[in-house]
Amino acid sequence: MSEVHLAGPDPSDGAVADLVGRLRAAGCVFAEDEARLLLDQATDPAGLAAMVDRRVAGVPLEHVLGWVEFAGLRLAVSDGVFVPRRRTELLARRAAAALRPGDVLVELCCGCGAVAAAVSHAVPGLRVHAVDIDPVAVRCARTNLPGADVAVGDLDRPLPANLRGRVDVLVANAPYVPSAEIARMPPEARDHEPRVALDGGADGLDVLRRVVAAAPGWLRPGGRLLFEAGDDQLPAAVRAVTAAGLDAVVLTDPDLDASGVQATRPG
């Protein structure tokens, strides 16, 4: 669960206290906050019981609720769809700072479209394209990105050819978990999010290398590629960026526990 701090339910209410106890016993660190969110979402006791049962069984809270909070927005996210993490707000902030109304934003590996939604909210009037290989994620992204061109497909393949050389910012929260590390991920991610959204190959950079290789053909001169990576992956990621003819800058944000790369097309 993302860190959502709310005024906790009144512990004097026995039913609420029981709910908090069940959640805490199931390992929910923010049990009081989760209880409040579930109570607010439920329309009747049977619905609440069903949601609590799913949460206690290990289903991510965001899948139970049907939404995720990201960059101050409430975005639709359905069962089986990757849940955007708060650390990815770093990409959204950097992208928004580089754009102005009328610019072209492309999000690859968009999932539910969280980054593009946050950037569009911060910079109205963008021309937005988003792509994901997972049709379920794309359905969520279409809900979260009204007016955008959202397509199902492998990385940049569905993008219209007339975007070549005209993209101002291309952002990709591509999978970057090394394959061998998937088994050690928390069960909420490992068991309930699609492997295609997590598994980045042997060193975690297989998909990102493909994104980097494709980016120069889409970016305008001075356009930027932004992507997330682990701290230990940054040197290899920078090497891939420079090999593609792009200028690399490492991005970090200790408050978000986030790191990544900004790659700029020269000229």
LUMDODO-702899 format. One line per field, with one value per residue (C-alpha): residue number from 1; residue in one letter; x, y negated, z negated. Coordinates in steps of 0.05 Angstrom, whole numbers, padded with zeros to 5 digits, always signed. Layout:
kolke	(NUM,...)
migu	(A,...)
east	(X,...)
north	(Y,...)
up	(Z,...)
REM end
This chain:
kolke	(1,2,3,4,5,6,7,8,9,10,11,12,13,14,15,16,17,18,19,20,21,22,23,24,25,26,27,28,29,30,31,32,33,34,35,36,37,38,39,40,41,42,43,44,45,46,47,48,49,50,51,52,53,54,55,56,57,58,59,60,61,62,63,64,65,66,67,68,69,70,71,72,73,74,75,76,77,78,79,80,81,82,83,84,85,86,87,88,89,90,91,92,93,94,95,96,97,98,99,100,101,102,103,104,105,106,107,108,109,110,111,112,113,114,115,116,117,118,119,120,121,122,123,124,125,126,127,128,129,130,131,132,133,134,135,136,137,138,139,140,141,142,143,144,145,146,147,148,149,150,151,152,153,154,155,156,157,158,159,160,161,162,163,164,165,166,167,168,169,170,171,172,173,174,175,176,177,178,179,180,181,182,183,184,185,186,187,188,189,190,191,192,193,194,195,196,197,198,199,200,201,202,203,204,205,206,207,208,209,210,211,212,213,214,215,216,217,218,219,220,221,222,223,224,225,226,227,228,229,230,231,232,233,234,235,236,237,238,239,240,241,242,243,244,245,246,247,248,249,250,251,252,253,254,255,256,257,258,259,260,261,262,263,264,265,266,267)
migu	(M,S,E,V,H,L,A,G,P,D,P,S,D,G,A,V,A,D,L,V,G,R,L,R,A,A,G,C,V,F,A,E,D,E,A,R,L,L,L,D,Q,A,T,D,P,A,G,L,A,A,M,V,D,R,R,V,A,G,V,P,L,E,H,V,L,G,W,V,E,F,A,G,L,R,L,A,V,S,D,G,V,F,V,P,R,R,R,T,E,L,L,A,R,R,A,A,A,A,L,R,P,G,D,V,L,V,E,L,C,C,G,C,G,A,V,A,A,A,V,S,H,A,V,P,G,L,R,V,H,A,V,D,I,D,P,V,A,V,R,C,A,R,T,N,L,P,G,A,D,V,A,V,G,D,L,D,R,P,L,P,A,N,L,R,G,R,V,D,V,L,V,A,N,A,P,Y,V,P,S,A,E,I,A,R,M,P,P,E,A,R,D,H,E,P,R,V,A,L,D,G,G,A,D,G,L,D,V,L,R,R,V,V,A,A,A,P,G,W,L,R,P,G,G,R,L,L,F,E,A,G,D,D,Q,L,P,A,A,V,R,A,V,T,A,A,G,L,D,A,V,V,L,T,D,P,D,L,D,A,S,G,V,Q,A,T,R,P,G)
east	(+00000,+00022,+00032,-00036,-00043,-00113,-00148,-00156,-00224,-00249,-00220,-00279,-00323,-00319,-00333,-00279,-00230,-00243,-00231,-00166,-00145,-00159,-00119,-00061,-00060,-00056,+00007,-00022,+00026,-00023,-00083,-00121,-00114,-00134,-00195,-00217,-00209,-00248,-00303,-00309,-00311,-00362,-00435,-00462,-00438,-00434,-00391,-00346,-00338,-00319,-00267,-00237,-00233,-00195,-00148,-00134,-00120,-00064,-00097,-00065,-00108,-00109,-00140,-00191,-00211,-00206,-00163,-00094,-00070,-00013,+00014,-00050,-00096,-00143,-00133,-00170,-00130,-00163,-00144,-00080,-00055,+00012,+00002,+00045,+00092,+00102,+00175,+00152,+00127,+00199,+00188,+00122,+00154,+00213,+00168,+00121,+00179,+00202,+00135,+00087,+00017,+00016,+00077,+00077,+00083,+00091,+00087,+00111,+00098,+00043,+00005,-00055,-00027,-00006,+00053,+00017,-00044,-00002,+00036,-00028,-00059,+00002,+00008,-00060,-00063,-00011,-00018,-00012,+00002,+00008,+00023,+00024,+00028,-00027,-00098,-00125,-00077,-00095,-00169,-00150,-00105,-00161,-00204,-00148,-00127,-00190,-00173,-00106,-00087,-00078,-00058,-00043,+00024,+00098,+00135,+00135,+00105,+00034,+00058,+00037,+00094,+00080,+00106,+00177,+00225,+00169,+00163,+00182,+00183,+00182,+00173,+00177,+00169,+00191,+00201,+00270,+00269,+00321,+00287,+00320,+00294,+00220,+00212,+00237,+00188,+00130,+00072,+00026,+00069,+00094,+00025,-00022,+00015,+00033,+00103,+00110,+00106,+00160,+00211,+00268,+00310,+00376,+00402,+00335,+00351,+00328,+00265,+00298,+00353,+00300,+00267,+00333,+00350,+00282,+00280,+00326,+00279,+00220,+00250,+00256,+00324,+00328,+00273,+00280,+00272,+00258,+00260,+00266,+00321,+00352,+00413,+00458,+00432,+00448,+00519,+00496,+00434,+00478,+00523,+00463,+00440,+00507,+00514,+00448,+00476,+00437,+00464,+00452,+00437,+00425,+00363,+00354,+00304,+00319,+00251,+00218,+00273,+00275,+00328,+00329,+00359,+00343,+00368,+00367,+00373,+00428,+00414)
north	(+00000,-00071,-00114,-00148,-00180,-00197,-00210,-00139,-00108,-00116,-00057,-00059,-00032,+00043,+00062,+00014,+00039,+00111,+00089,+00055,+00117,+00163,+00119,+00112,+00188,+00197,+00154,+00087,+00035,-00022,+00016,-00045,-00082,-00021,-00011,-00082,-00075,-00010,-00038,-00099,-00056,-00005,-00015,+00039,+00089,+00146,+00104,+00085,+00157,+00178,+00123,+00139,+00213,+00197,+00150,+00200,+00252,+00207,+00171,+00101,+00048,+00009,+00068,+00077,+00004,-00002,-00064,-00089,-00156,-00183,-00254,-00278,-00245,-00186,-00140,-00077,-00013,+00056,+00126,+00151,+00082,+00054,+00006,-00057,-00072,-00140,-00140,-00146,-00216,-00236,-00222,-00260,-00321,-00322,-00312,-00368,-00416,-00403,-00413,-00469,-00469,-00441,-00397,-00322,-00273,-00199,-00147,-00077,-00019,-00065,-00016,-00054,-00118,-00148,-00189,-00218,-00233,-00271,-00309,-00327,-00352,-00396,-00420,-00424,-00424,-00370,-00322,-00255,-00185,-00124,-00051,+00013,+00086,+00106,+00094,+00092,+00037,-00001,+00000,-00034,-00083,-00103,-00119,-00160,-00195,-00223,-00253,-00217,-00167,-00103,-00039,+00034,+00057,+00071,+00007,-00044,+00000,-00029,-00102,-00140,-00151,-00226,-00232,-00214,-00270,-00310,-00283,-00333,-00283,-00207,-00176,-00101,-00067,-00003,+00062,+00062,+00117,+00170,+00237,+00272,+00220,+00229,+00287,+00242,+00186,+00174,+00222,+00163,+00148,+00218,+00251,+00196,+00154,+00178,+00206,+00167,+00103,+00125,+00170,+00132,+00193,+00217,+00149,+00114,+00070,+00111,+00070,+00004,+00017,+00025,-00040,-00077,-00049,-00071,-00140,-00180,-00166,-00196,-00255,-00324,-00357,-00376,-00327,-00284,-00212,-00199,-00131,-00099,-00050,-00023,-00056,+00002,+00001,-00072,-00063,-00011,-00053,-00114,-00073,-00051,-00124,-00150,-00092,-00114,-00184,-00217,-00261,-00230,-00261,-00218,-00235,-00222,-00241,-00215,-00236,-00191,-00138,-00146,-00145,-00147,-00178,-00237,-00228,-00288,-00286,-00336,-00395)
up	(+00000,+00013,-00049,-00058,-00125,-00146,-00211,-00237,-00254,-00324,-00362,-00410,-00356,-00367,-00294,-00270,-00322,-00298,-00226,-00245,-00284,-00224,-00178,-00227,-00238,-00162,-00161,-00139,-00167,-00158,-00185,-00212,-00146,-00106,-00150,-00138,-00063,-00061,-00104,-00060,+00003,-00021,-00004,-00049,-00102,-00051,-00005,-00062,-00084,-00013,-00007,-00075,-00057,+00007,-00029,-00085,-00030,-00005,+00053,+00060,+00027,+00092,+00129,+00074,+00077,+00152,+00150,+00131,+00106,+00149,+00149,+00114,+00165,+00156,+00215,+00235,+00227,+00235,+00214,+00247,+00266,+00241,+00183,+00193,+00135,+00104,+00127,+00198,+00183,+00197,+00271,+00271,+00239,+00287,+00347,+00326,+00316,+00387,+00422,+00440,+00470,+00541,+00531,+00546,+00488,+00499,+00443,+00459,+00412,+00387,+00343,+00317,+00347,+00281,+00305,+00365,+00322,+00270,+00323,+00361,+00297,+00284,+00356,+00391,+00466,+00481,+00539,+00503,+00530,+00485,+00499,+00459,+00479,+00428,+00453,+00382,+00364,+00427,+00407,+00342,+00379,+00425,+00365,+00333,+00397,+00430,+00498,+00504,+00557,+00516,+00553,+00539,+00565,+00555,+00535,+00592,+00647,+00642,+00644,+00707,+00756,+00758,+00688,+00709,+00691,+00658,+00587,+00533,+00475,+00477,+00408,+00393,+00326,+00358,+00318,+00286,+00233,+00250,+00265,+00206,+00158,+00175,+00126,+00070,+00083,+00034,+00048,+00065,+00126,+00142,+00140,+00163,+00213,+00284,+00291,+00356,+00315,+00267,+00301,+00335,+00354,+00325,+00303,+00303,+00363,+00423,+00436,+00419,+00470,+00523,+00501,+00503,+00572,+00600,+00567,+00614,+00673,+00637,+00599,+00629,+00622,+00549,+00531,+00469,+00450,+00376,+00343,+00274,+00253,+00190,+00160,+00178,+00250,+00264,+00291,+00343,+00359,+00372,+00417,+00458,+00464,+00487,+00537,+00567,+00578,+00523,+00466,+00398,+00330,+00269,+00229,+00155,+00101,+00031,+00005,+00057,+00054,+00129,+00182,+00258,+00320,+00363,+00434,+00481,+00557,+00576,+00619)
REM end
